[in-house]
Amino acid sequence: MTRNLLITVYLILFTYFSFYAQNSHVEKKALGSKSKERELIQFSGVVVEGDSLKPAPFTNVIIKGQHRGTVCDYYGYFSFVAQTLDTIEFSAVGLKKGSYIIPDTLSGNKYSLIQVLRKDTIYLKETVIYPWPTKEQFKEAFLRLNIPDDDLARAKKNLAHEAMRERAEGMPMDASMNYKNAMQEQYSKLYYAGQYPPNNLLNPIAWAKFIQAWQNGDFKKKNNSDQE
């Protein structure tokens, strides 16, 4: 009886200590692996485009599930503190998303990476922009729209007598008119070569015509027509 009791107590103690030792070993292993996963490293790298290998500026670099990370600079470079076994997500406008898991077999506390992102074609829906906020205002503006003249109406306006006269008065001489003027001056010089040209200030006939035109009011009529 006593012997069976001792054997039973021995078996109970052996089972208890074995279970305790096994749990302690598992806990130590879990703590060791956990401490290894939580190892901090300086994670740096460059993000480039896959087709041209040009830097992908201002790419978002985020640790998945933690909402923590950084943004690349103009040259696609980034650097921040991360942990081993972290999943790093890369995203940029016009490029497909990428991800990378930091390995837990690193020998140092620094790790560098060159991440390649592929082009992503995004098709956006057509957007029509109107200068009016509502359809009612667009309808009102459309009804008040002053439709421009057609080609025939614009041609008639351009060929109006008053408009043509104003353009003719302000239009300078062209090449042919300058040529005729120069040739007329040259002809006058050759015609009166070797003698004095006539001076109408001493011409009695010219004075008579001037006085007659003055009495008839020709100069007054000319001034009134100019004012109109």
C-alpha positions as CSV (number, residue, x, y, z in Angstrom):
1,M,0.0,0.0,0.0
2,T,2.7,2.4,1.0
3,R,4.7,1.5,-2.1
4,N,1.8,2.1,-4.5
5,L,1.3,5.5,-2.9
6,L,4.9,6.5,-3.3
7,I,4.8,5.5,-6.9
8,T,1.7,7.5,-7.5
9,V,3.2,10.6,-5.9
10,Y,6.4,10.2,-7.9
11,L,4.4,10.0,-11.2
12,I,2.5,13.1,-10.3
13,L,5.6,15.1,-9.5
14,F,7.4,13.9,-12.6
15,T,4.5,14.9,-14.8
16,Y,4.2,18.3,-13.2
17,F,7.9,19.1,-13.5
18,S,8.0,17.8,-17.1
19,F,5.1,20.0,-18.1
20,Y,6.6,23.1,-16.3
21,A,9.9,22.6,-18.0
22,Q,8.3,22.2,-21.4
23,N,6.3,25.4,-20.9
24,S,9.3,27.3,-19.8
25,H,11.2,26.2,-22.9
26,V,8.4,27.2,-25.2
27,E,8.0,30.6,-23.5
28,K,11.8,31.2,-23.7
29,K,11.7,30.3,-27.4
30,A,8.7,32.5,-28.1
31,L,10.3,35.4,-26.2
32,G,13.6,34.9,-28.2
33,S,11.8,34.8,-31.5
34,K,9.7,37.8,-30.5
35,S,12.7,39.8,-29.5
36,K,14.3,38.9,-32.8
37,E,11.2,40.1,-34.7
38,R,11.2,43.4,-32.9
39,E,14.8,44.1,-33.9
40,L,15.1,47.7,-35.2
41,I,17.0,48.5,-38.4
42,Q,17.6,51.6,-40.5
43,F,15.8,50.8,-43.7
44,S,16.9,52.9,-46.7
45,G,16.6,52.7,-50.5
46,V,15.6,54.1,-53.8
47,V,12.4,53.7,-55.8
48,V,12.7,53.7,-59.6
49,E,10.4,53.2,-62.5
50,G,10.6,49.9,-64.2
51,D,10.6,51.0,-67.9
52,S,13.2,53.8,-67.6
53,L,14.9,53.2,-64.2
54,K,14.3,56.9,-63.5
55,P,13.7,57.9,-59.9
56,A,10.1,57.9,-58.8
57,P,9.8,61.1,-56.7
58,F,7.5,61.5,-53.8
59,T,6.6,57.8,-53.5
60,N,4.7,56.8,-50.4
61,V,6.6,54.2,-48.3
62,I,4.3,52.8,-45.5
63,I,4.6,49.9,-43.1
64,K,1.6,47.7,-43.6
65,G,-0.8,47.7,-40.6
66,Q,1.0,50.5,-38.7
67,H,0.3,53.6,-40.8
68,R,3.8,54.7,-40.3
69,G,6.5,55.4,-42.9
70,T,7.8,58.2,-45.0
71,V,7.8,59.8,-48.5
72,C,10.6,59.7,-51.0
73,D,12.4,62.9,-52.0
74,Y,12.7,64.2,-55.5
75,Y,15.3,61.6,-56.4
76,G,13.3,58.7,-55.1
77,Y,15.4,58.2,-51.9
78,F,13.9,57.2,-48.6
79,S,15.2,56.2,-45.1
80,F,13.4,55.5,-41.9
81,V,13.4,53.1,-38.9
82,A,11.6,49.8,-39.3
83,Q,11.6,46.3,-37.9
84,T,12.5,42.9,-39.3
85,L,9.6,41.0,-40.9
86,D,7.8,44.3,-41.5
87,T,5.8,44.5,-44.8
88,I,6.7,47.7,-46.6
89,E,4.2,49.0,-49.2
90,F,5.2,51.4,-52.0
91,S,2.6,53.5,-53.8
92,A,2.8,56.4,-56.3
93,V,0.5,58.1,-58.8
94,G,0.8,56.4,-62.2
95,L,2.7,53.4,-60.9
96,K,1.5,50.0,-59.7
97,K,1.8,49.3,-56.0
98,G,4.7,47.2,-54.7
99,S,5.6,45.6,-51.4
100,Y,8.6,44.1,-49.7
101,I,9.1,42.1,-46.5
102,I,12.2,42.9,-44.5
103,P,14.0,39.6,-43.8
104,D,14.9,38.5,-40.2
105,T,18.3,37.1,-41.2
106,L,20.1,40.4,-41.2
107,S,23.5,40.6,-39.6
108,G,23.5,44.3,-39.1
109,N,21.1,47.1,-38.2
110,K,21.1,48.7,-41.6
111,Y,19.4,47.5,-44.8
112,S,19.2,49.0,-48.3
113,L,16.8,48.3,-51.1
114,I,16.2,49.3,-54.8
115,Q,12.4,49.0,-55.3
116,V,11.1,48.9,-58.9
117,L,7.6,50.0,-59.7
118,R,5.8,49.4,-63.0
119,K,3.7,51.8,-65.0
120,D,0.0,51.8,-64.3
121,T,-2.5,53.1,-66.8
122,I,-5.5,54.7,-65.3
123,Y,-8.6,55.5,-67.4
124,L,-10.6,58.3,-65.9
125,K,-14.2,59.1,-66.8
126,E,-15.0,62.0,-69.0
127,T,-15.5,65.2,-67.0
128,V,-17.4,68.2,-68.6
129,I,-16.8,71.5,-67.0
130,Y,-19.3,74.3,-67.4
131,P,-18.9,77.9,-66.5
132,W,-22.4,77.9,-65.1
133,P,-23.2,76.2,-61.8
134,T,-26.8,75.1,-62.8
135,K,-28.7,74.2,-65.9
136,E,-31.1,77.1,-65.4
137,Q,-28.3,79.7,-65.5
138,F,-26.8,78.0,-68.6
139,K,-30.2,78.2,-70.3
140,E,-30.6,81.9,-69.5
141,A,-27.1,82.7,-70.7
142,F,-27.7,80.7,-73.9
143,L,-30.9,82.6,-74.7
144,R,-29.1,85.9,-74.1
145,L,-26.2,84.9,-76.3
146,N,-25.4,87.4,-79.0
147,I,-24.7,85.3,-82.1
148,P,-22.0,86.8,-84.3
149,D,-22.7,87.8,-87.9
150,D,-22.1,85.3,-90.7
151,D,-19.4,85.8,-93.4
152,L,-21.8,87.7,-95.7
153,A,-22.8,90.2,-93.0
154,R,-19.2,90.8,-92.0
155,A,-18.2,91.3,-95.7
156,K,-20.9,93.9,-96.2
157,K,-19.7,95.8,-93.1
158,N,-16.1,95.7,-94.3
159,L,-17.2,97.1,-97.8
160,A,-19.3,99.9,-96.4
161,H,-18.6,103.3,-98.1
162,E,-17.8,105.2,-94.9
163,A,-15.5,102.4,-93.7
164,M,-13.7,102.2,-97.0
165,R,-13.2,106.0,-97.0
166,E,-11.8,106.0,-93.5
167,R,-9.4,103.2,-94.4
168,A,-8.4,104.9,-97.6
169,E,-7.6,108.2,-95.7
170,G,-5.5,106.4,-93.1
171,M,-3.8,104.0,-95.6
172,P,-0.2,105.0,-96.5
173,M,1.1,104.9,-100.1
174,D,2.2,101.6,-101.4
175,A,5.3,100.9,-103.5
176,S,3.7,101.8,-106.9
177,M,2.4,105.1,-105.6
178,N,5.8,106.0,-104.1
179,Y,7.4,105.1,-107.4
180,K,5.0,107.4,-109.3
181,N,5.6,110.3,-106.9
182,A,9.3,109.9,-107.2
183,M,9.1,109.8,-111.0
184,Q,6.9,112.9,-111.1
185,E,9.4,114.9,-109.0
186,Q,12.2,113.8,-111.3
187,Y,10.2,114.8,-114.3
188,S,9.5,118.2,-112.9
189,K,13.2,118.8,-112.2
190,L,14.1,117.8,-115.8
191,Y,11.3,119.9,-117.3
192,Y,12.4,123.1,-115.6
193,A,16.1,122.3,-115.9
194,G,18.1,125.5,-116.6
195,Q,15.4,127.9,-115.5
196,Y,13.3,128.9,-112.5
197,P,10.1,127.0,-111.9
198,P,7.0,129.1,-112.1
199,N,5.8,130.7,-108.9
200,N,2.1,131.1,-108.6
201,L,2.5,133.9,-106.0
202,L,3.3,136.3,-108.9
203,N,0.8,134.7,-111.3
204,P,-2.3,137.0,-111.8
205,I,-4.4,134.3,-113.3
206,A,-3.9,132.1,-110.2
207,W,-4.8,135.0,-107.9
208,A,-7.9,135.6,-109.9
209,K,-9.0,132.0,-109.6
210,F,-8.3,132.1,-105.9
211,I,-10.4,135.2,-105.3
212,Q,-13.2,133.8,-107.4
213,A,-13.2,130.5,-105.4
214,W,-13.2,132.5,-102.2
215,Q,-16.2,134.6,-103.3
216,N,-18.1,131.4,-104.4
217,G,-17.5,129.9,-100.9
218,D,-15.6,126.8,-102.2
219,F,-13.3,126.7,-99.2
220,K,-16.3,126.9,-96.8
221,K,-18.0,124.0,-98.4
222,K,-14.9,122.0,-98.3
223,N,-14.4,122.6,-94.6
224,N,-18.0,121.6,-93.9
225,S,-17.6,118.4,-95.8
226,D,-14.5,117.6,-93.9
227,Q,-16.3,118.1,-90.6
228,E,-19.1,115.7,-91.6
